[in-house]
Amino acid sequence: MVEWRQDDGLTDYDAALAFMETRAAQIAAGTAPECIWLLEHPPLYTAGTSADPADLRDPDRFPVHMTRRGGQYTYHGPGQRVAYVMLDVGKRGHDVRRFVQQLESWVIAALAEFNVTGHIREGRVGVWVERDDKPRTATGARAEDKIAAIGIRLRKWVSFHGLSINVEPDLAHFDGIVPCGITEHGVTSLVDLGLPVAMEDVDVALRRSFGTVFGD
């Protein structure tokens, strides 16, 4: 069984990382169940293993945490639902690529409950939405904004870190970085798309769609 945890208020990043590392070790040892942890952080930036220092535009704006997860720079803060996934990928098939695809599908399924169509784009990490309310690109394609980020780490085939969905964060806080190293596209949120969605609504959607995607 997967344990679901949910924090009220804002969770310290270092405390969250310490919990994840401990729980991942326990899962690998068979002494604790898998865990999904839903929370919000105070405003901060994190740098993944592929982060380019030039993408940190405003290093003094918020605390910057160096992590060993995959990916580049991302922002976490109030109004953003973070879902940390401590799951046994070994028991789920030893297929990292498939696991990441499941995380993407999980986000897309949750967004679909609000009639939002999420997309995966080759060469662009995360989940994207098309914007009919913005000018088309120079090639005539629809404008696209990022609505969710994904970045994980595995230790002994147990995952930690996870994903984040923008519900109603201050989108100006993303200006201090180049999110995931991508400059030609913007960032959006459910509320920015005109949807009066609360954090509790997103939590329900995540719980409801998890079993459909992961088979639990």
N, C-alpha and C positions, 0 to 999 in steps of 0.2 A: 504494500500500500504506500502511496505517496502522501507524505505529510504536507499540509498547506499551512503556512504561517503568514500572518499579516501584521505589519506594524502601523500604529497610529503615530502621527507627528512625523518628524524628520529623523532619519537614522544616520548616525555617524558612519562615514565611509570606512574608516579603518576598523571600526568595530564589526561592520558587516563583512569585511574581508576576512577578519580573524574567525568569525563564525563559519563562513563558507569553507575555509581551509580545514577547520576542525571537523566540520560535518562531512566533507568529502572524504577525509581520512577514515571516519567512522563508517561511512557507506562502503568504502573499499574493504574494510575489515569485517563487514557484516554485522556491526554492532548498532547501527541506526538505520532507519528507513530513508528512502529518497525524500527529497524536500523541494517544494516550490515556495519561495519567500517573496511576498509582495510588499513593497515599501516605497518611500520617497526619501530622497537625500536633500540636504541643504545645497545651495548652489556650489558646483565644483566642476572641474574638468578632469577627465582621465585620459591617459595616454596608453595605447596598446603597443604591442611589439613592433608594429610597422609605422609608428608615429614619426612624422617629419617635424623637427623642431621649428621649422619655418612656418608650420601651420598653426602654431600657438601665437596668435596675433596680439593678445593682451595677457601676458603671463602674470601680471599683478592684479588682475580683476577678481579672480576666485582662486581658491587652493587648487593646485595641480597634483594629481596622484598618478604616479607611474605604476602601471600594472603589467602583468604578464599574460593578459588575455590577448586574443587576436584582434587585429584592427588598428585604427589610428586614433585621432583625438575625438572625444565625444563629450557632451555636456550632460550633467544630471542636476535636477533641481526640483523645487516644489511644482506641483502640477503635472509631473511626469511619473507615470507608473513604471517602476522598475520591477522586473520579475527575474529573480535569481533562480537558476535551475541547477539543482544538485541531483543529477540523475546518473544511474549506472549505465553508461553507454556500452559497456562490455556485455552486460546481460541483454541489451537491446539491439545486439547484432554486430558490434565491433565495426560500425560503419560511420565514421565521423561525418562524411559528406551527407549521408542520408539523415543523420541527426540534425545537422544545420538546416537541411531542407525541411525537416519536421518543425523546427522552431519558426522558420519563415511561414510555413503553412498554418501554424498555430496563430501567429499574428494576423495573417490574412483572414482566417476563419473568425477571429474575434472582431476584426474591423467590419466584416460582412454583416454582423448583427446590427450595425448602425448604418447599413446600406452604403458603406464605403468600400470601394474596390481597391485592394492593395496589389502592387505589382512587384515582381523581382526582376532586376535588370542585370544583364551580364556585365561584369566589371564594376558594378556599384553595389556595395554591401548595404543590407537593410531592406526596408519595405517602402515603396514609393506610391504616391497617388498622382493621377493626372489632374491638371488644373485647367478647366475650360474658362475660368474667370481671369486667366492671365494670358498675355500675348504669346502666340506660338513662337517657336524657335526659328532661327534663320533657315533651317531646313524644312520648315512647315510642320514640324512635329508639335504635339501638345506640350505645354510646360509641365514639368513634374517637380514635386517637392517630396522631401523625405519625411515620413511620419513615425518611423520606428527604426531603432538601431539594434544590431545583434553582434555580440562578441563573447566568445567562450574560451575557457581553458580546460584541458583535461589533465587529470593526474590519476594514474593507475586506472584509466578508463572511466573515471567519474568526472562529470562536468561540474564547473562552477562559473561564476559570472552569469551572463544570460542576455536579456533583452530589455529594451525600454520603449514605451509607447508615449508619444506626446499627447496628453489629454488637454491640459490648459497651462503649459509653462509660459514663462516670459520668453518669447522667441528672440527678443533682442539679446538675451544672454548667450545665444549661439554665435554672436558676432565676434567674440573673443577668440574663436578658433575657426579653422577650416574643417567643418564637420566631415569626418572620414576622408579628408583630403580632396573633397569634391567642391569645386568652385562654381561650376556652371549651373547648379541647381540649388533651390532653396530648401527651407525647412518649414513644416507646417504642423498643425495639431488638429485634433477633432473639433475643438471650439473655433479655431481659426477657419475651419471649413464650414462654419455656420451651424454646427451641431451642439445643442445644449446637453452635452454628455458629462456626467459626474464620474469621479473616480470609482465610486461604488458600482456604477453601470459597467465600467471596463472590467472590474474584478469579476463580476458575474459572467461576463462574456468569456473571459479567460478560463474560468473554471468550467464553464459549460462546453467549451470547444476543446479543452485539453484531451479528454478521453477519446474524442472523435479522431484526433490527429495521432495520438500516441498509443491508442488502443488500451488505455487503462480504464 
